[in-house]
Amino acid sequence: MHTTQNHACLNAREFLLYLEGAVSDTSKTRIEKHLNLCSPCFEVFLALFNDFLNGSPRPPMPAVASIGEHYCA
């Protein structure tokens, strides 16, 4: 698992729940802080957000990545 200044990189579940607005305020703050610090995670977020805006259907969670798999590992 990759970390950025003691912040673990995001996994598939965190990205998807964040995009759906289904995270707690605490998690939202943590995710947003991490995205500001971690270029690889931010790039993944931008790609997923673009798909989200274009109406791409949400893929099944395992198709995106394993639940515990971190994107910038």
Legacy VTK file of the C-alpha trace (Angstrom):
# vtk DataFile Version 3.0
C-alpha trace
ASCII
DATASET POLYDATA
POINTS 73 float
0.000 0.000 0.000
1.293 3.429 -0.931
1.071 6.296 1.511
1.426 10.038 1.105
2.567 11.910 4.204
1.056 9.226 6.467
-2.213 9.115 4.497
-3.050 5.741 2.979
-4.007 5.896 -0.676
-7.624 5.390 -1.610
-9.120 2.070 -2.593
-11.921 1.326 -5.046
-14.621 1.338 -2.388
-13.574 4.768 -1.094
-13.533 6.276 -4.600
-16.978 4.946 -5.457
-18.614 5.854 -2.150
-17.115 9.356 -2.339
-18.421 9.875 -5.869
-21.861 8.726 -4.768
-21.814 11.077 -1.766
-22.146 8.123 0.578
-19.288 8.866 2.987
-19.368 10.463 6.414
-18.203 14.037 6.867
-15.039 12.729 8.540
-14.287 10.387 5.632
-15.065 13.112 3.105
-12.579 15.462 4.754
-9.902 12.728 4.902
-10.451 11.778 1.239
-10.361 15.380 0.056
-7.156 16.069 2.007
-5.585 12.973 0.464
-6.639 13.943 -3.064
-4.950 17.314 -2.555
-1.687 15.604 -1.585
-1.546 12.553 -3.870
-1.283 13.074 -7.627
-1.849 9.394 -8.559
-5.076 9.221 -6.548
-6.207 12.582 -7.907
-5.668 11.374 -11.487
-7.753 8.258 -10.795
-10.424 10.426 -9.182
-10.558 12.730 -12.229
-10.964 9.772 -14.594
-13.708 8.229 -12.445
-15.440 11.596 -11.989
-15.401 12.183 -15.750
-17.021 8.772 -16.281
-19.524 9.569 -13.527
-20.462 12.884 -15.189
-20.843 11.199 -18.572
-23.376 8.767 -17.147
-21.220 5.666 -17.269
-22.891 2.928 -15.274
-21.223 2.076 -12.014
-19.160 -1.083 -12.514
-19.503 -3.891 -9.997
-17.043 -3.262 -7.196
-14.751 -6.243 -7.997
-14.471 -5.101 -11.623
-12.960 -1.800 -10.504
-10.451 -3.321 -8.104
-10.362 -5.505 -5.060
-11.941 -3.744 -2.106
-8.613 -3.420 -0.315
-6.529 -2.691 -3.410
-5.078 0.777 -3.437
-4.737 2.570 -6.742
-1.305 4.084 -6.381
0.405 1.134 -4.745
LINES 1 74
73 0 1 2 3 4 5 6 7 8 9 10 11 12 13 14 15 16 17 18 19 20 21 22 23 24 25 26 27 28 29 30 31 32 33 34 35 36 37 38 39 40 41 42 43 44 45 46 47 48 49 50 51 52 53 54 55 56 57 58 59 60 61 62 63 64 65 66 67 68 69 70 71 72
